[in-house]
Amino acid sequence: MARKGMMSETLKQAIAREMGVHEQVAAEGWGSVSSRDCGRMVQKAIEMAERAAASK
């Protein structure tokens, strides 16, 4: 059973651009991104969420 992602596609694209894997995603899809890079993307999203929560 497939799970619906928690991050929006816009957020994933922005993080991918920042990390330098956006071109790979555009050419080959999300399945081509390594587990390590996916983990780094999640870590980055968590950091962004924590900063947003702290500023409120």
N, CA, C and O atoms as a CHARMM CRD file, in Angstrom:
* protein
*
  224
    1    1 MET  N      0.84600  -1.17400   0.00000 PROA 1      0.00000
    2    1 MET  CA     0.00000   0.00000   0.00000 PROA 1      0.00000
    3    1 MET  C      0.89100   1.23500   0.00000 PROA 1      0.00000
    4    1 MET  O      1.80200   1.34300   0.82000 PROA 1      0.00000
    5    2 ALA  N      0.63900   2.14900  -0.89500 PROA 2      0.00000
    6    2 ALA  CA     1.41900   3.37900  -0.99900 PROA 2      0.00000
    7    2 ALA  C      0.94400   4.39500   0.03300 PROA 2      0.00000
    8    2 ALA  O     -0.25300   4.55600   0.27300 PROA 2      0.00000
    9    3 ARG  N      1.91300   5.07400   0.63400 PROA 3      0.00000
   10    3 ARG  CA     1.59100   6.13500   1.59300 PROA 3      0.00000
   11    3 ARG  C      1.64800   7.46400   0.90100 PROA 3      0.00000
   12    3 ARG  O      2.49100   7.69200   0.03400 PROA 3      0.00000
   13    4 LYS  N      0.75500   8.33800   1.27900 PROA 4      0.00000
   14    4 LYS  CA     0.78100   9.70300   0.76100 PROA 4      0.00000
   15    4 LYS  C      1.91000  10.45800   1.45400 PROA 4      0.00000
   16    4 LYS  O      2.06000  10.37200   2.67300 PROA 4      0.00000
   17    5 GLY  N      2.69700  11.19000   0.68700 PROA 5      0.00000
   18    5 GLY  CA     3.82100  11.93300   1.24200 PROA 5      0.00000
   19    5 GLY  C      3.36900  13.05500   2.15500 PROA 5      0.00000
   20    5 GLY  O      2.28200  13.61200   1.99800 PROA 5      0.00000
   21    6 MET  N      4.21800  13.37000   3.10000 PROA 6      0.00000
   22    6 MET  CA     3.91800  14.43600   4.04500 PROA 6      0.00000
   23    6 MET  C      4.39800  15.78800   3.53600 PROA 6      0.00000
   24    6 MET  O      3.84400  16.82200   3.90800 PROA 6      0.00000
   25    7 MET  N      5.42300  15.79000   2.68800 PROA 7      0.00000
   26    7 MET  CA     5.93400  17.04900   2.14900 PROA 7      0.00000
   27    7 MET  C      5.23100  17.36700   0.83600 PROA 7      0.00000
   28    7 MET  O      4.95100  16.47600   0.03500 PROA 7      0.00000
   29    8 SER  N      4.95700  18.61800   0.63200 PROA 8      0.00000
   30    8 SER  CA     4.34900  19.02300  -0.63500 PROA 8      0.00000
   31    8 SER  C      5.38500  18.88900  -1.75100 PROA 8      0.00000
   32    8 SER  O      6.59100  18.92300  -1.50800 PROA 8      0.00000
   33    9 GLU  N      4.89900  18.74100  -2.94800 PROA 9      0.00000
   34    9 GLU  CA     5.80100  18.63900  -4.10600 PROA 9      0.00000
   35    9 GLU  C      6.63100  19.91200  -4.25300 PROA 9      0.00000
   36    9 GLU  O      7.79900  19.85300  -4.63700 PROA 9      0.00000
   37   10 THR  N      6.03700  21.04800  -3.95300 PROA 10     0.00000
   38   10 THR  CA     6.75200  22.32300  -4.04000 PROA 10     0.00000
   39   10 THR  C      7.92500  22.36000  -3.06300 PROA 10     0.00000
   40   10 THR  O      9.02100  22.79400  -3.42000 PROA 10     0.00000
   41   11 LEU  N      7.69700  21.90800  -1.84000 PROA 11     0.00000
   42   11 LEU  CA     8.76000  21.88500  -0.83500 PROA 11     0.00000
   43   11 LEU  C      9.85900  20.90900  -1.24600 PROA 11     0.00000
   44   11 LEU  O     11.04400  21.22300  -1.12500 PROA 11     0.00000
   45   12 LYS  N      9.47500  19.73000  -1.73100 PROA 12     0.00000
   46   12 LYS  CA    10.47800  18.75900  -2.16800 PROA 12     0.00000
   47   12 LYS  C     11.32400  19.31700  -3.30400 PROA 12     0.00000
   48   12 LYS  O     12.54100  19.13300  -3.31900 PROA 12     0.00000
   49   13 GLN  N     10.69100  19.99800  -4.25500 PROA 13     0.00000
   50   13 GLN  CA    11.42600  20.58000  -5.37600 PROA 13     0.00000
   51   13 GLN  C     12.39300  21.65900  -4.89000 PROA 13     0.00000
   52   13 GLN  O     13.52900  21.73300  -5.35900 PROA 13     0.00000
   53   14 ALA  N     11.94900  22.48800  -3.96000 PROA 14     0.00000
   54   14 ALA  CA    12.80300  23.56200  -3.43400 PROA 14     0.00000
   55   14 ALA  C     14.02000  22.98500  -2.71700 PROA 14     0.00000
   56   14 ALA  O     15.13600  23.47000  -2.90100 PROA 14     0.00000
   57   15 ILE  N     13.81200  21.96700  -1.91200 PROA 15     0.00000
   58   15 ILE  CA    14.92500  21.34300  -1.19700 PROA 15     0.00000
   59   15 ILE  C     15.86200  20.64500  -2.18100 PROA 15     0.00000
   60   15 ILE  O     17.08200  20.70600  -2.02800 PROA 15     0.00000
   61   16 ALA  N     15.29800  19.98600  -3.18500 PROA 16     0.00000
   62   16 ALA  CA    16.12000  19.32000  -4.20100 PROA 16     0.00000
   63   16 ALA  C     17.00100  20.32900  -4.93200 PROA 16     0.00000
   64   16 ALA  O     18.16500  20.04500  -5.21600 PROA 16     0.00000
   65   17 ARG  N     16.45000  21.50900  -5.23800 PROA 17     0.00000
   66   17 ARG  CA    17.24400  22.56100  -5.88700 PROA 17     0.00000
   67   17 ARG  C     18.39000  22.99200  -4.97600 PROA 17     0.00000
   68   17 ARG  O     19.53500  23.12500  -5.40800 PROA 17     0.00000
   69   18 GLU  N     18.05600  23.20500  -3.71200 PROA 18     0.00000
   70   18 GLU  CA    19.05400  23.65800  -2.74200 PROA 18     0.00000
   71   18 GLU  C     20.17300  22.63500  -2.57800 PROA 18     0.00000
   72   18 GLU  O     21.33100  23.00700  -2.38800 PROA 18     0.00000
   73   19 MET  N     19.83500  21.35500  -2.65100 PROA 19     0.00000
   74   19 MET  CA    20.81700  20.29400  -2.45100 PROA 19     0.00000
   75   19 MET  C     21.53600  19.88900  -3.73000 PROA 19     0.00000
   76   19 MET  O     22.49500  19.11900  -3.69000 PROA 19     0.00000
   77   20 GLY  N     21.07800  20.40000  -4.85700 PROA 20     0.00000
   78   20 GLY  CA    21.74300  20.09800  -6.11400 PROA 20     0.00000
   79   20 GLY  C     21.32100  18.80000  -6.77800 PROA 20     0.00000
   80   20 GLY  O     22.04200  18.29200  -7.63700 PROA 20     0.00000
   81   21 VAL  N     20.17000  18.24700  -6.40400 PROA 21     0.00000
   82   21 VAL  CA    19.69500  17.00400  -7.03800 PROA 21     0.00000
   83   21 VAL  C     18.46000  17.24000  -7.90200 PROA 21     0.00000
   84   21 VAL  O     17.86400  16.28600  -8.40300 PROA 21     0.00000
   85   22 HSD  N     18.07400  18.49200  -8.08000 PROA 22     0.00000
   86   22 HSD  CA    16.85700  18.79700  -8.83700 PROA 22     0.00000
   87   22 HSD  C     16.94500  18.31500 -10.27800 PROA 22     0.00000
   88   22 HSD  O     15.97700  17.76800 -10.80600 PROA 22     0.00000
   89   23 GLU  N     18.08800  18.51100 -10.91900 PROA 23     0.00000
   90   23 GLU  CA    18.23600  18.07800 -12.31000 PROA 23     0.00000
   91   23 GLU  C     18.09800  16.56900 -12.43400 PROA 23     0.00000
   92   23 GLU  O     17.51500  16.07500 -13.39900 PROA 23     0.00000
   93   24 GLN  N     18.63000  15.83700 -11.46800 PROA 24     0.00000
   94   24 GLN  CA    18.50200  14.37800 -11.45400 PROA 24     0.00000
   95   24 GLN  C     17.03400  13.98200 -11.31900 PROA 24     0.00000
   96   24 GLN  O     16.57000  13.07500 -12.00900 PROA 24     0.00000
   97   25 VAL  N     16.30800  14.65200 -10.44000 PROA 25     0.00000
   98   25 VAL  CA    14.88400  14.37300 -10.24500 PROA 25     0.00000
   99   25 VAL  C     14.10900  14.69000 -11.52000 PROA 25     0.00000
  100   25 VAL  O     13.24000  13.92300 -11.93200 PROA 25     0.00000
  101   26 ALA  N     14.42700  15.81400 -12.13600 PROA 26     0.00000
  102   26 ALA  CA    13.73000  16.21100 -13.35700 PROA 26     0.00000
  103   26 ALA  C     13.97100  15.21500 -14.48300 PROA 26     0.00000
  104   26 ALA  O     13.06400  14.92900 -15.26500 PROA 26     0.00000
  105   27 ALA  N     15.18300  14.68700 -14.57100 PROA 27     0.00000
  106   27 ALA  CA    15.52700  13.77500 -15.66000 PROA 27     0.00000
  107   27 ALA  C     15.07200  12.33900 -15.40300 PROA 27     0.00000
  108   27 ALA  O     14.62200  11.65400 -16.32200 PROA 27     0.00000
  109   28 GLU  N     15.19000  11.88300 -14.14500 PROA 28     0.00000
  110   28 GLU  CA    14.98500  10.46300 -13.85400 PROA 28     0.00000
  111   28 GLU  C     13.87400  10.16700 -12.84800 PROA 28     0.00000
  112   28 GLU  O     13.50600   9.00600 -12.66600 PROA 28     0.00000
  113   29 GLY  N     13.34300  11.18300 -12.20100 PROA 29     0.00000
  114   29 GLY  CA    12.28700  10.98200 -11.20900 PROA 29     0.00000
  115   29 GLY  C     12.83100  10.79600  -9.80500 PROA 29     0.00000
  116   29 GLY  O     14.03600  10.64200  -9.60000 PROA 29     0.00000
  117   30 TRP  N     11.91700  10.81300  -8.84000 PROA 30     0.00000
  118   30 TRP  CA    12.30800  10.71700  -7.43200 PROA 30     0.00000
  119   30 TRP  C     12.94200   9.37800  -7.09000 PROA 30     0.00000
  120   30 TRP  O     13.74500   9.29700  -6.16000 PROA 30     0.00000
  121   31 GLY  N     12.59900   8.33900  -7.81600 PROA 31     0.00000
  122   31 GLY  CA    13.16200   7.01200  -7.54300 PROA 31     0.00000
  123   31 GLY  C     14.64800   6.93200  -7.77600 PROA 31     0.00000
  124   31 GLY  O     15.29300   6.00000  -7.29500 PROA 31     0.00000
  125   32 SER  N     15.21400   7.87800  -8.49700 PROA 32     0.00000
  126   32 SER  CA    16.64800   7.86400  -8.78500 PROA 32     0.00000
  127   32 SER  C     17.47200   8.52400  -7.67800 PROA 32     0.00000
  128   32 SER  O     18.69900   8.43300  -7.69000 PROA 32     0.00000
  129   33 VAL  N     16.82700   9.17300  -6.74200 PROA 33     0.00000
  130   33 VAL  CA    17.53600   9.85900  -5.66000 PROA 33     0.00000
  131   33 VAL  C     17.97000   8.82500  -4.62900 PROA 33     0.00000
  132   33 VAL  O     17.17800   7.97700  -4.21600 PROA 33     0.00000
  133   34 SER  N     19.22200   8.89900  -4.21900 PROA 34     0.00000
  134   34 SER  CA    19.75700   7.92200  -3.26200 PROA 34     0.00000
  135   34 SER  C     19.07700   8.03900  -1.89800 PROA 34     0.00000
  136   34 SER  O     18.51300   9.07600  -1.54900 PROA 34     0.00000
  137   35 SER  N     19.14800   6.95800  -1.15000 PROA 35     0.00000
  138   35 SER  CA    18.58800   6.95100   0.20500 PROA 35     0.00000
  139   35 SER  C     19.25400   8.00900   1.06400 PROA 35     0.00000
  140   35 SER  O     18.59800   8.66100   1.87500 PROA 35     0.00000
  141   36 ARG  N     20.53800   8.17700   0.89100 PROA 36     0.00000
  142   36 ARG  CA    21.27500   9.17400   1.66800 PROA 36     0.00000
  143   36 ARG  C     20.73700  10.57600   1.37100 PROA 36     0.00000
  144   36 ARG  O     20.49700  11.36400   2.28600 PROA 36     0.00000
  145   37 ASP  N     20.55100  10.87900   0.07600 PROA 37     0.00000
  146   37 ASP  CA    20.03400  12.20100  -0.28300 PROA 37     0.00000
  147   37 ASP  C     18.60300  12.38700   0.19500 PROA 37     0.00000
  148   37 ASP  O     18.23200  13.48100   0.62000 PROA 37     0.00000
  149   38 CYS  N     17.79300  11.33700   0.13200 PROA 38     0.00000
  150   38 CYS  CA    16.41700  11.43300   0.65000 PROA 38     0.00000
  151   38 CYS  C     16.43400  11.72600   2.14500 PROA 38     0.00000
  152   38 CYS  O     15.65100  12.54200   2.63000 PROA 38     0.00000
  153   39 GLY  N     17.31800  11.06700   2.86600 PROA 39     0.00000
  154   39 GLY  CA    17.45000  11.31800   4.29600 PROA 39     0.00000
  155   39 GLY  C     17.87300  12.74200   4.58000 PROA 39     0.00000
  156   39 GLY  O     17.37600  13.37300   5.51200 PROA 39     0.00000
  157   40 ARG  N     18.80100  13.25000   3.76900 PROA 40     0.00000
  158   40 ARG  CA    19.23800  14.63700   3.92800 PROA 40     0.00000
  159   40 ARG  C     18.10600  15.60400   3.62900 PROA 40     0.00000
  160   40 ARG  O     17.99200  16.65000   4.26700 PROA 40     0.00000
  161   41 MET  N     17.26600  15.25700   2.65700 PROA 41     0.00000
  162   41 MET  CA    16.11300  16.11600   2.33800 PROA 41     0.00000
  163   41 MET  C     15.14000  16.16800   3.50700 PROA 41     0.00000
  164   41 MET  O     14.62800  17.23400   3.84700 PROA 41     0.00000
  165   42 VAL  N     14.88500  15.01900   4.12200 PROA 42     0.00000
  166   42 VAL  CA    13.98500  14.97000   5.27900 PROA 42     0.00000
  167   42 VAL  C     14.57700  15.78000   6.42400 PROA 42     0.00000
  168   42 VAL  O     13.87200  16.53900   7.08800 PROA 42     0.00000
  169   43 GLN  N     15.87900  15.61200   6.65000 PROA 43     0.00000
  170   43 GLN  CA    16.54400  16.36500   7.71500 PROA 43     0.00000
  171   43 GLN  C     16.40400  17.86900   7.47000 PROA 43     0.00000
  172   43 GLN  O     16.12900  18.62800   8.39900 PROA 43     0.00000
  173   44 LYS  N     16.59300  18.29100   6.23500 PROA 44     0.00000
  174   44 LYS  CA    16.46800  19.70900   5.88400 PROA 44     0.00000
  175   44 LYS  C     15.04000  20.20500   6.11600 PROA 44     0.00000
  176   44 LYS  O     14.84100  21.30700   6.62900 PROA 44     0.00000
  177   45 ALA  N     14.04500  19.39500   5.73900 PROA 45     0.00000
  178   45 ALA  CA    12.63900  19.76800   5.93400 PROA 45     0.00000
  179   45 ALA  C     12.32300  19.91200   7.43000 PROA 45     0.00000
  180   45 ALA  O     11.59300  20.81900   7.82900 PROA 45     0.00000
  181   46 ILE  N     12.87000  19.02400   8.24300 PROA 46     0.00000
  182   46 ILE  CA    12.65900  19.10800   9.69600 PROA 46     0.00000
  183   46 ILE  C     13.27700  20.37800  10.24700 PROA 46     0.00000
  184   46 ILE  O     12.66400  21.06800  11.06200 PROA 46     0.00000
  185   47 GLU  N     14.49700  20.69200   9.80300 PROA 47     0.00000
  186   47 GLU  CA    15.14900  21.92600  10.25300 PROA 47     0.00000
  187   47 GLU  C     14.32300  23.15300   9.87900 PROA 47     0.00000
  188   47 GLU  O     14.17600  24.07700  10.67900 PROA 47     0.00000
  189   48 MET  N     13.78900  23.15800   8.66700 PROA 48     0.00000
  190   48 MET  CA    12.96300  24.27900   8.21900 PROA 48     0.00000
  191   48 MET  C     11.70200  24.39500   9.07500 PROA 48     0.00000
  192   48 MET  O     11.30900  25.50000   9.44900 PROA 48     0.00000
  193   49 ALA  N     11.07300  23.27700   9.38300 PROA 49     0.00000
  194   49 ALA  CA     9.86100  23.28100  10.19700 PROA 49     0.00000
  195   49 ALA  C     10.15100  23.76100  11.61400 PROA 49     0.00000
  196   49 ALA  O      9.36900  24.51200  12.19800 PROA 49     0.00000
  197   50 GLU  N     11.28700  23.31800  12.16300 PROA 50     0.00000
  198   50 GLU  CA    11.65700  23.74600  13.51500 PROA 50     0.00000
  199   50 GLU  C     11.92200  25.25400  13.56600 PROA 50     0.00000
  200   50 GLU  O     11.52800  25.93100  14.51600 PROA 50     0.00000
  201   51 ARG  N     12.59400  25.76900  12.52900 PROA 51     0.00000
  202   51 ARG  CA    12.83700  27.23200  12.49300 PROA 51     0.00000
  203   51 ARG  C     11.53000  28.00000  12.38000 PROA 51     0.00000
  204   51 ARG  O     11.35200  29.03400  13.02300 PROA 51     0.00000
  205   52 ALA  N     10.61400  27.49100  11.56000 PROA 52     0.00000
  206   52 ALA  CA     9.31600  28.16200  11.38800 PROA 52     0.00000
  207   52 ALA  C      8.52600  28.15200  12.69800 PROA 52     0.00000
  208   52 ALA  O      7.89000  29.14200  13.06000 PROA 52     0.00000
  209   53 ALA  N      8.57800  27.02100  13.40100 PROA 53     0.00000
  210   53 ALA  CA     7.84800  26.91700  14.66900 PROA 53     0.00000
  211   53 ALA  C      8.46000  27.83100  15.73000 PROA 53     0.00000
  212   53 ALA  O      7.73800  28.41900  16.53600 PROA 53     0.00000
  213   54 ALA  N      9.78600  27.95000  15.73000 PROA 54     0.00000
  214   54 ALA  CA    10.47600  28.78000  16.72600 PROA 54     0.00000
  215   54 ALA  C     10.20400  30.27300  16.48400 PROA 54     0.00000
  216   54 ALA  O     10.21800  31.06600  17.42600 PROA 54     0.00000
  217   55 SER  N      9.96100  30.64800  15.24200 PROA 55     0.00000
  218   55 SER  CA     9.73600  32.05600  14.95000 PROA 55     0.00000
  219   55 SER  C      8.29800  32.49800  15.22900 PROA 55     0.00000
  220   55 SER  O      7.99500  33.69000  15.17500 PROA 55     0.00000
  221   56 LYS  N      7.43200  31.56400  15.51900 PROA 56     0.00000
  222   56 LYS  CA     6.03100  31.92000  15.80600 PROA 56     0.00000
  223   56 LYS  C      5.82100  32.17900  17.27100 PROA 56     0.00000
  224   56 LYS  O      4.70600  32.49000  17.69000 PROA 56     0.00000
